[in-house]
């Protein structure tokens, strides 16, 4: 995965995070998008509404970086 140093992370705009208020789960490349999906349920202190918004940002970033996402909702993550 692309590792962000503190300066690079600080330079990202809020919209480049799945959770912009918390600045959690950056979405600036395909690897980070996959990681955001994998770690989605580990994000603490967010509401379901914030998760809904984050999922929309993740889906948009996945489309941009050609990452396949089979889940329709974040509630489906990890369910087979």
ABEGO torsion letter per residue (X at the ends): XBBBBAAAAAABBAAABABAAAGBGBAABAAAAAAAAAAAAABBGBBAAAAAAAAAAAAAAAAAAGBBBABABAAABGBX
